[in-house]
Amino acid sequence: MICPACNADGDKVIDSRPAADSRAIRRRRECLACGNRFTTYEQVETPSPTVIKADGRREPFMIEKIAGSIDMALKNRPVSRERIQTVISDLTARIKNEYSGGINSGQIGELVQKELLKLDEVSYVRYAAAHQRFSDKDEFITSLKALPGSLQVIKANGRYEPFKREKLISSISIALRKRPVSQRKIESLAEEIIESLAKRREVSSSELGTLIMKRLREIDEVAYIRFASVYRKFKDVSEFTREVESLSEEEKLGSQN
């Protein structure tokens, strides 16, 4: 591989593992010339569909174009290279698997926007402004108001603050730390909660916490207990103990049925 730092051709693989989506192999390499370390991804090559342009022309699907537009939208944003690569890999696999007969450029744009909205709202706005055809500025403003970021969270002291997708994912991730739940599942869980609030303009922090606890309880009881111990206001230790015991009782009833 060509080193991105010194352009020398020669390196050694120092680590190799599956990427987060298991559709690619992540290899950590070290340049033999300058010692720079960089990451490459290896994945199965499958036939590419045809892209139908707005004027009716057809051209081969090129993931490099999508990768370039995603990189530009995410420039200087707090999103790791590995997460970006995972999104690109997912999009590639989905387009090749679901659109083997052909896909138009508008459909590609919608898929990219949907993924960017999950990653970073600023990057979503950048991409939409450059690629989506709004009839006028009012239509663009309307689309911005529909973003989850326009949702306001009412704190216990009555203060309002903007809803943050990153904060939601972080709190779920902390509860699920070292539990057998993938990052993909965590983000999917966050999206489900966000979708349930899609038509809301405000939500109390306690209601949001209840939504999170409800979903955590369904997928991992340990994570639920962790979250509840921090965010749910139990009167005393005995009340919390009863809550944990109720989980055990439910588990026993479930196994008997």
C-alpha positions in Angstrom: 0.0 0.0 0.0 1.1 3.6 -0.6 1.8 5.4 2.6 -0.5 8.5 2.9 2.2 10.4 4.8 5.4 9.8 2.7 4.0 8.0 -0.5 6.4 5.1 0.0 5.3 1.7 -1.3 5.9 -0.8 1.5 4.2 -1.5 4.8 3.5 -4.3 7.3 0.1 -5.3 8.9 0.3 -4.9 12.6 -3.4 -5.6 13.4 -6.3 -7.2 11.6 -9.9 -7.5 12.7 -13.5 -7.4 11.4 -15.0 -3.9 11.0 -18.0 -3.0 13.1 -20.5 -4.2 10.5 -18.6 -7.5 9.8 -18.7 -6.8 6.1 -15.1 -5.7 5.9 -11.7 -6.5 7.4 -10.0 -3.6 9.1 -6.2 -3.7 8.8 -3.8 -1.4 10.7 -0.6 -0.9 8.8 2.8 0.6 9.5 4.9 2.2 6.8 8.3 0.6 6.6 9.9 3.8 5.4 8.6 6.5 7.9 6.8 4.5 10.6 3.4 6.2 9.9 0.5 4.1 10.9 -2.7 4.0 8.8 -5.9 1.9 8.4 -7.2 0.2 5.3 -10.4 -1.8 4.8 -10.8 -5.0 2.7 -14.3 -6.2 1.5 -15.8 -8.5 -1.0 -16.3 -7.0 -4.5 -19.8 -7.6 -5.9 -21.3 -6.4 -9.2 -22.2 -2.8 -9.3 -25.7 -1.5 -10.3 -26.3 1.2 -12.9 -26.9 4.7 -11.8 -29.7 6.5 -13.7 -28.9 10.2 -13.9 -31.5 13.0 -14.0 -31.2 13.4 -17.8 -31.7 9.7 -18.4 -28.0 8.8 -18.9 -26.7 5.6 -17.3 -23.3 5.2 -15.7 -21.6 2.6 -13.4 -22.1 3.0 -9.7 -19.0 4.4 -8.1 -18.8 4.3 -4.3 -15.8 6.8 -4.5 -18.3 9.5 -5.4 -20.5 8.8 -2.4 -17.4 8.5 -0.2 -16.2 11.9 -1.4 -19.5 13.7 -0.8 -19.8 12.1 2.7 -16.2 13.1 3.5 -16.9 16.7 2.4 -20.1 16.9 4.4 -18.3 15.6 7.5 -15.2 17.7 7.2 -14.0 18.9 10.6 -17.0 17.2 12.3 -16.5 15.0 15.5 -17.1 11.7 13.7 -14.4 9.0 13.6 -12.9 7.6 10.4 -14.1 4.1 11.4 -17.7 5.2 11.7 -17.5 7.0 8.4 -16.1 3.9 6.8 -18.8 1.8 8.3 -21.5 4.0 6.8 -19.8 3.9 3.4 -19.6 0.1 3.6 -23.2 -0.2 4.6 -24.4 2.1 1.8 -22.3 0.2 -0.7 -23.7 -3.2 0.4 -27.3 -1.9 0.5 -27.2 -0.3 -2.9 -25.6 -3.4 -4.5 -28.0 -5.8 -2.8 -31.3 -3.9 -3.1 -30.8 -1.9 -6.3 -29.2 -4.5 -8.6 -31.5 -3.4 -11.4 -30.5 0.2 -11.2 -30.8 3.2 -8.9 -31.4 6.9 -9.7 -29.3 9.7 -8.3 -32.2 11.0 -6.3 -32.5 7.7 -4.4 -28.8 7.7 -3.7 -29.0 11.2 -2.3 -31.9 10.2 0.0 -29.9 7.2 1.3 -26.9 9.3 2.0 -28.9 12.0 3.8 -30.6 9.5 6.0 -27.2 8.1 7.1 -25.7 11.6 7.6 -28.7 12.6 9.8 -27.9 9.6 12.1 -24.2 10.7 12.3 -24.2 14.4 12.5 -26.9 17.1 11.9 -24.5 19.7 10.7 -23.2 17.3 8.0 -26.8 16.5 7.0 -27.5 20.2 6.5 -24.4 20.7 4.4 -25.3 17.8 2.2 -28.9 18.7 1.8 -28.0 22.3 1.0 -25.7 21.1 -1.8 -27.6 18.2 -3.2 -31.3 18.5 -2.4 -33.4 20.6 -4.7 -35.5 23.0 -2.6 -38.0 25.2 -4.4 -37.1 28.2 -2.1 -35.5 29.1 1.1 -38.7 28.6 3.1 -38.8 25.0 2.1 -35.2 24.6 3.3 -36.1 26.3 6.6 -39.0 24.0 7.0 -36.8 21.0 6.5 -34.4 22.3 9.2 -37.2 22.8 11.7 -38.1 19.1 11.2 -34.7 18.0 12.5 -34.6 16.3 15.9 -32.4 19.2 17.1 -35.5 21.4 17.1 -36.9 19.3 19.9 -36.6 20.9 23.3 -35.9 19.0 26.5 -37.5 20.4 29.7 -35.1 19.8 32.6 -36.3 19.1 36.2 -35.7 22.8 37.1 -37.9 24.0 34.2 -35.0 25.0 32.0 -35.1 24.2 28.3 -32.2 22.9 26.2 -32.0 21.6 22.7 -32.3 17.8 22.2 -28.9 16.3 21.3 -28.8 13.0 19.4 -25.1 12.5 20.6 -26.1 12.9 24.2 -28.9 10.2 23.8 -26.5 7.8 22.1 -23.8 8.5 24.8 -26.2 7.7 27.7 -27.3 4.5 26.0 -23.7 3.5 25.3 -22.7 4.1 28.9 -25.5 1.8 30.1 -24.6 -0.9 27.6 -20.8 -0.7 28.2 -19.2 -4.1 27.9 -22.7 -5.7 27.3 -23.3 -8.0 24.3 -24.9 -5.2 22.2 -23.3 -3.8 19.0 -22.9 -0.1 18.3 -25.2 -0.6 15.3 -27.9 -1.8 17.8 -27.3 1.2 20.1 -27.7 3.6 17.2 -30.8 1.8 16.0 -32.2 2.0 19.5 -31.6 5.8 19.6 -33.2 6.2 16.2 -36.3 4.3 17.4 -36.6 6.7 20.4 -36.1 9.8 18.2 -38.8 8.5 15.7 -41.2 8.1 18.6 -40.7 11.9 19.3 -40.8 13.0 15.7 -44.0 15.0 16.0 -43.1 16.5 19.4 -41.7 20.0 20.0 -40.7 19.3 23.6 -40.3 16.5 26.0 -39.4 16.4 29.7 -36.1 14.9 30.8 -38.0 12.4 33.0 -40.2 11.3 30.1 -37.1 10.8 27.9 -35.4 8.8 30.6 -38.5 6.6 30.9 -38.4 6.0 27.2 -34.8 5.0 27.4 -35.4 2.7 30.4 -38.3 1.0 28.7 -36.2 0.1 25.6 -33.2 -0.9 27.7 -35.3 -3.2 29.8 -36.4 -5.0 26.6 -32.9 -5.7 25.3 -30.6 -6.0 28.3 -31.6 -6.0 32.0 -28.1 -5.2 33.3 -28.1 -2.0 31.2 -31.6 -1.2 32.4 -30.5 -1.5 36.1 -27.4 0.7 35.4 -29.5 3.4 33.8 -32.3 3.2 36.3 -29.9 3.5 39.3 -28.7 6.8 37.9 -31.7 8.4 36.3 -34.7 7.0 38.1 -35.4 8.6 41.5 -35.9 5.7 43.9 -37.0 6.7 47.4 -34.5 4.4 49.0 -32.4 1.2 48.6 -35.3 -1.1 49.4 -37.3 0.4 46.5 -34.5 -0.2 44.1 -34.0 -3.7 45.4 -37.7 -4.5 44.8 -37.3 -3.2 41.2 -34.4 -5.6 40.6 -36.2 -8.5 42.2 -39.2 -7.8 39.9 -37.0 -8.4 36.9 -36.0 -11.8 38.3 -39.7 -12.7 38.9 -40.6 -11.7 35.3 -37.7 -13.8 34.0 -38.9 -16.8 36.0 -42.5 -16.4 34.7 -41.2 -16.1 31.2 -39.2 -19.3 31.4 -42.2 -21.2 32.9 -44.4 -20.1 30.0 
